Amino acid sequence: MELSIDNYKNILSKDLVKRSEKCIVRECDEIEKNKYQAYVDENDVSFDVTISLNDKKEVLHHDCDCDSKAAFCQHKIALFLYTGKKGKKKLPGNPKKSNKLDILVNEADIGELRKWVKEILIKNKDMELAFVHHFSSQQNKYTPQEVKKLTLDAVKAVIKNKRKIEAGEVKKIVDLWTEIHLPIVEKYFSGVTDVESFKNFNAIVESYEEIQRKLSSSSNKMIKYLESLFDKALISLNELQHEDDWKLALGYFADQIDVETFDQRINYLSFLEKAIGYNGTSKGRTLIDKLLKQYTRCDPTKFYHGKIYTETLFKIVLNNDLFDAYYKVFKPITFNNDYNELLIENLINSGHVKLAEKYCWEQIKSNFREEYNLRYLQFLKEIATLENDEHKLAEVLKYLFPNTFDFDDFLFIYSRITNEEEKKKWRSKVLSRARQLASQNLDAMKFSFKLMEFDNKYGKMIDYINEYTPYNIILEYAERIILANKKEFLKTIFNKADLTYDMDEEEAMEAIPKLPGLLKKYYTESEIEFSINNALKSGWYHRPNMLISFIRNTKEVKTR
């Protein structure tokens, strides 16, 4: 069901409508038939909102630049209700108002009109700049310096010396830019191979970057404006018929990445990534070579966006199947595990295992926290296995095992320790660690039970059953524990507390129904009932655990 002014109360929550009514809608324009755009203020923050309706006044499309993940935020609903309350009234720009304005303009004294316009323009610098630009004889040629001055003057005309730009002011700036940049960008789009036209386009981008560094705003209209310029540039570039022209035009962007303006570097690099993606490796290889050559001449760690610079180039290389050609160019980035893991994985897959091994140990040495070493140790295990080097594998597993508690790894290491005293100490050490971590690490708990099974010490397993032990583990070893220590097992499982917040209840309910039948195989009904009663008298806060509750509930059902 589409949202409309007739049914919104049935679709939207009362709370959402109430919150929307606290918002203020201003500067609402009907930019197309049934398409409305406005600023919606919530406290001190403004948001750009757009709503499109069909002829039945049902919502077709909607957009807001807030962070809400909901389909309809309070800002969209505020504008939606605002348009609904207008009813049949026209929003600003209706024919009656336009006709009245036309009449007044036509009847006004020219001298008075000019005087009044001049006074308004003097008071509103943004309007003055637009007026001068519109009525001056259009320049055919601009220098980059002139373009930059025009761009920055537009900002100053709107906000003067303010550091924070309000959403309404951003809209005015972008509207001014759209007008003053039009002849500049149109000239570039019609001749993207012309270096002078590119310099002027570049001046717009540089000005934008300067403004982004100096000023702040919650609106995303500026970045959307810049993105629209890049999108139009990409269309013009893709329409070039000759490959050499394409390489020449994109080469201008690549040349700018070699300068010390870090934000611009990323904007252009992302643009080039998209351009190469559209046109493929065969066409983009020369450009990729150029980008990688630039990269090798610099130290990305000294750049503000050095990590993004490296990651973007790495992605370009992977997407174009050029890793083997450039694998030596990329180095790990400290504390950037996602990128590092992808780099090492590709090194291993392409056969460069020595370099992968070197990078793994470097990251392990630089990491402060042990858990971050896990993936690198797993890579080292894979490398040692590929090289069929059992000595190296055993050394790696010594580091890896305390993180994974893989029993096969334990056996591999244990079998290769020749000194009996050392073997005994190591076994004691890893078991102690497993016992310490069992309450928060299921693999550690499983290892403790498996080690007792390996040593054939089933009676000892009773000491390992506690409030954290899952019922499926108890079920797995129950019969062998009973045979080893029948009396203590019954007492232990009924006195066991359940930390249900830390338990997989679905897994527990698969195992628990199987335990009563097993108990009946080795205990009488009276023994089971006696042990349950004792547990309820002296157990943990006298609360029955899940096993006792299941047995009692089953009995109640049978007696009905």
N, C-alpha and C positions, 0 to 999 in steps of 0.2 A: 504494500500500500504506500503510495506516494504521499509525502507530507504536504498538507494544504492548510489554508486559513480556516477551513471548515472542520478539519479533523485533528488539528495539532494537539488539542487537549487530551485526545484519546491515545496519542502516540508518544508525546513527550511527558517526562515526569514533572510533577508540580514544582519540585525543587529547581529543575533546569529553567523552567519558565520564570520562576521567581528571581533567579539569579540574572536572567537576561533582562528583566525589567529594571534592574539596578544599573544597567549599562546605558550609556548615552550615545545615540546615533547622530552623526553630523556630516555635513558636506556630502549628502547622498545624491548621486547622479544616476539617471537612467541612461547608461552609455549606449545601450542598444534596446530594442523593444523587449520589455520584460527582463532586462538584465541590469541589476542595480549594483553600484559600487559606493562604498562609504567608509568613513572612519568610525570605529566603535570604541568608545572610551570605557575602560573598567578601572576605576580609581584614577591613578595617575598615568596609566599605560594605555596607548592607543594601538589598535590593530586594523590592518587593511582587510576588509571583508567584501566578498562578491557573492551575489545570489542570482541565479537564473530561474525564471518561472515559465511555465507553458501558458497557453490561453486559459486553462482552467485554474490558474494561479497555484499549480502544484510545483514543488521544488524539483528542478531538473539537475542543476549543478550548483555547487557551493564551495567556497574556498575562504580560508582564514589563515593568517600567518602566526597564530598563537601555537603553543606547544601541545595542545590537547590532542589525544589519540581517539577521542570519541567521534562518532559520525557527525553529530551536531554539537558544537560548543555553544556557550551562552552568547557569544558574539554574533554567530550566524543567526541564532534564534532572535536576537535583538533586532537585527536588520530585517529578518523575515517578518516579524511582527510589525515593525515600522512601516514596511511596504504595504502590509495588509490593512493597517489603520488608515492609510492614505485613501483606500477605496478607489473611487473613480476620479479622485483628484489627481491632477498631473503633478509630477515632481518638477523642480526647477527646470526651466527650458521649455514650458508648454507654449503653444501657439499664442494664447491670449497675452501672456507676458511679453513674448517676442514682438507681437504686433504693437503693443503699447510702447515698447522701447523704440521700435522703428519710427513710430509717429513722433515721439519726443525728439529723437535724433534729427529727424527731417525738419522739424519745426524750430529747433534751437538755433540761436544766433551763432554763426560760425566763429566770430571772435570770442564770444563767451564760452563756446564749446572748447575751443583751443586752450583758452586760459584755464578752464576747469580740468581738462585732460592733463595739462602740464603740471598743475598743482598735485593731482593724484599721482602722477608718475614720480615726482620729486619725493613724495612721501613713501612710495613703494618701489624700492630699488630693483626688485625682481621684475616688476612690470616695466620699469624704465629700460632695463637691459633687453627684455623681449621686444619692446617697442622699437628701440634703436636698431636691433638686429633685423626686425621685420621690415622697417621702412627705409633702412640704409640701402644703397645700391649693393647688391650681392657681390661679395668677393669671389673671384674664380680661383685665387691661389691663397693658401695660408702657409705659414711656417709653423713648425712644431711649437715654437715659443708662443705664437699667437693662439694656437689651439689650446695650449695649456692655460694661458691667461684667460681666455674665454670661459673655459671649464671651471677654473677656480673663482673667477669673478661671479659666475652664476651662483655658486655656493655662498659667497660673501654677501651678495645682494639679498639673499633670503635670510641668512642667520646672523649676519654681521660678524661679531667676534665670539659668538657662543661656541662652546666645546661639545655640548650635547644637542643633537638634532631631534626635534619632535617628529612624529610620523607625518603630520600635515606639512611640515617644512620639507621633509624628504620628497613628498609628492611634488611640491612646487619646484624643487631642484631638478628632479627627473624630467618634469614637463619642460623646464627651460633647456635642459641638456638636449632633449629630443628635438627641440626646434633649432638650437644653435649648432648642433652637431650634424644636422641633416645633410647640408651640402658637402660636408667633409667626409662622412661615412659613405654617402652615395657615390662620391668620386672614387673612393677606395674600392667599394664593392664592384664598381664597373671596370676597374683595372687593377686587380690584386697583384699583378706583377710589377707595378710601378713603385719603385722604392720610395719616392717622395710622398706618394699617397699613403704608403704604409707608415712612414715616419709620423704623419699626422694622426693616423689611427693609434699608433703606439703612444703618442702624446696624450690621447684621451685616457688610455689605460694607465699610464704613469700618474696622471692627475687623480684618477680614481684611487690608486694605491696610496697616494699621499694623503688624500682625504680620509681613507680608512684608518691610516696610522694615527692621525691627529684628532679625529672626531669620533663620537660614539652615537649610536642610534639603535633602537629596537626594531626598526623597520628593515625589511629585506628588499625594498624597492630598488636600491642602488645596485646591489649585486644582480638582481633580476634584469636590470637595464643592461649591465655589462654582459651578462650571459646572452641576452638577445642580440647584442652586437657580434659576439663570437659565433652564434648560431648562423647569422646572416653571412658572416665571413666564410664559414665552412661551406655554405651552399655555393657561394661564388667560386671557391677553390675547387670544389668537386665538379663544377661545370667546365673547368679548363680542359681543353681538348688534347693538349700536348703534355706529356709527362715531364718534360724539361721545365715547362712553365709552372707546373704544380710544385716541383722540387724547388724552383727559384722562389716562388711566393711563400712557401712554408719555411724556406731557409731564412727568411727575414725574421720569423718568429724564433727559430732556433738560435740565431745570432744574439737575440736579446736575453736568452737564458744565461749567457756567459757574463752578465753584468751583476753588480752587487745590489740588486733590488729584489730581495728574497720573495716577497709576496707575488711580484710580477713573474718571477721565475716559475712559481707553481701554477699560476693562471695559464701561462703560455705552455708549460709542459703538459698540463691536463688537456689543453686544446690540441696540442700535437698528438697526444695519445689517442684522442678521438679521431683525428684526421687519418692517422696511420691505421686505426682499427677499421675505418670505412673503406680504405683503399688496398689493404693487404700488404704482406711482407715484400713481395717482388717490387712493388712500387715504392714502398716506404723504407727499404733497406738502406739506401744512401743516407736518408734522413736519420735513421736509427744509428748508423755509424757515426754521424756527425755529433749526435747527442751524447753518445758514449765517449767519444774523443774529448768532448768538453768536460764530461764528468771526471775523467781520469786526470785532468789538469788541475782539479780543485780538491779541497778537503771539505767534504760535506758536513763534517762534525762542527765546523766553524760557522755554518749557516743557521739562521733562526729556524728555517724549515728544512734543514738538512735531511732529517729522517724521511719526510714526505718526498723529497727530491730523489733519494735512493730508492724508496719503495715504488715510486711511480715508474722510474726507469727499469727497475727489476721486473715489474709487471709487464711493461712493454716487451722486454726481452723474452719472458716466458710465453706471452700471448702470441709471439711471432716465431716460436720454436728456435730461438737463437741462443739458448743457454750455453751450449757447448762452445760457441764462439766467444762468449763474454764471461764465462764462469769465474775467471781470475779477477775481473773488474770489481766484483761485489765482495764486501767484507761484512762480517757480523756487526750488528749495532747493539751496543751494551744495553741490557734490560729490555730489548725489543724481541721477546721470545717468539712471537708469531712469525715475524720476518725471518729470524734466524733459523727457525725450524724448517721453513719452506726452502731456504737457501741450502741447508745441510741435506735435506731430503733429496733435492735435485742433484746435489753433488754425488750422493751415494748412488742414485739411480743412473747417473751418467758415468759411473765408474771412477770418480775422483775421490776415492775413499780416504786417502792419506790427508788430503786437505780438509775433508769433512771431519776426520778424527781430530785434527789440529784445532779446528774451530770449536769442536765440542769441549775439549779440555780447557780452552781459553775461557769459554762461557762459564764452565763449572767453577773455575778459579775466581772469576769475577763476581759470581752470585753470592749474595749475603745469606739467602735463605735456601735451605736444603731442598725444599719441595720444588723449587724452580729448576733443579738439576735433573729431575726425573726424565724428561724427554731426551735430554742430551745423553744420559746414561743408556737409555733404550737404543739410541742411535749407535752408541759405542758397542753395545751388545750385538746389534745387527752387523756392524763392521767386522767384529771379531769372528762372528759366525760365518760371514762371507769369506773371510781369509782362512777359515778353518784353523784358527790359532787358539788352542784350548787354554794355554797359559794366560794369554791376554784376556780371553773370555772370563776365566776364573777371577782375575783381578778386577775386571769391570763389574762382575756380579757381586763382588764383596761390597761395592758402593751401591749397587742397584737394589740388592736384596732387602735392606732395611726400609726401603720405600715401597716395595711390591709384595714382599713375603711370599714370593712364588716358590712353592715347595720343590719343584723340579730344579730350580736354580740353587736352592739350599743343598740338595743332594749332589749337584755337580760340584759345588765348592767344597762340601764336606768330604767328598771322596778324593779330592786332590790335595788335602792337607795331610802331609805325611807324618808330622810330629804329633804324637798322641796328646801331649799336654796342650799344645796349641789348638788342636782339634776340640778338646774338651772345653777350653776357655771360650773359644769362638761360639760353640754350640750354646753354652750357658749365657753368653752375651746376647745372642739373637733371640733366645727364648725369653730372657728378661725384658728385652725391648718389646717383643710381641705381647707379653702380658701387660706391660704398661700402656700400650696403645689399643688393647683389645676393646676397651669401652667406646672408642671412637673410630676404630678401623676394623671393619669386618674381615678383611684379608688377614690381619694380624691375629684375630681370634681363630679363624679357620686354621691358620698355620699351627697355633698352639695345640689344637686337637690332633692335627695330622702328625705332628711330631710325637705326641704321646702314642698314637697308633703305630708309628714307625718303631718306637721303642717297646711296643707291646705293653704299655702301662695304662690299661683301660681304667683301672681303679683310680689312678691319679687324675683322670679327667673330671671326677666329681669336684675336685678343687677349682676347676675352671668354669663350672656352671654358676652363673650369677644373674643379676637382674638384666644384664646386657645380652645374655646368650640367647640367640634365636631358637625357637622350638624345632626348626628343621634340622639344626645341628645336633640338638639333643636326640631327636628321632634317629638320625643317621648312626649314632654310636650307642643308643640306649641298650640294645640287647647285650652288647659286649661289656658295657659298664655294669649291667645287672649281674652278669655272670662273674664279674670281678669283685663286686661289692654290693650285694643285693640290698642289704638293710639301709645303707647310707644313700643309695640312689633314690629310693622312695621318699625318704625324708627331705632330700635336697630339692627334688623337682616340685614338691608341694609347698616348701618354704620359700621357693624362688619368687622374688618380686618381679613385677613387669613394669618396665619403664615404657609405657605405651607410646609416649611422644617420640621415642627413639626407635620404635619397632615397626617392621613391615607387617601390618596386621593381616594383610591378604596372604602372605607367606605363612604366617603363624597359623591361620585358620585352615591351611592345607595340611599342616603337620599335626596339629592338636587332635583332630578326630581319629588319627591313627594310633595315638599313644595309649588310650584306655584299653584297646584290644591287646596291645603288647603287654601292658601291666597285668592283665588278667591271665596271661600265659604263665606268669611267674609268681603272682600274688593272689591271695584269696580276697573275696569281697570285704571281709572283716578287716583284713590287714590294710587294704586301701582306705576304707572308711575311718579306721583308727588313725592312720597317718594324716588324713585330711583334717580331722577334728583337732589333732594336736597342732597342725599348722595354723588353723584358724584361731587357736587360743594364744599362740606365741609368735605367730608370723608377723610379717611387716605391716604394722598398723592394723593387724587383724583383718586385712582385706584379702579375699581369695584371688589367686592369680587366674589367668585365662584358662588353664587346664582344669583347675578345681571347678570354676564356673561352668565349663563345658560338661564335666562329669555330673554335676548337680542338676543342670538343666536337662540333660538327657534322661536322668532318673525320673524327674518330675513328669516329663512327657510320657514315659512308660507306665507310670502309675495312674494316669488319668483315664 
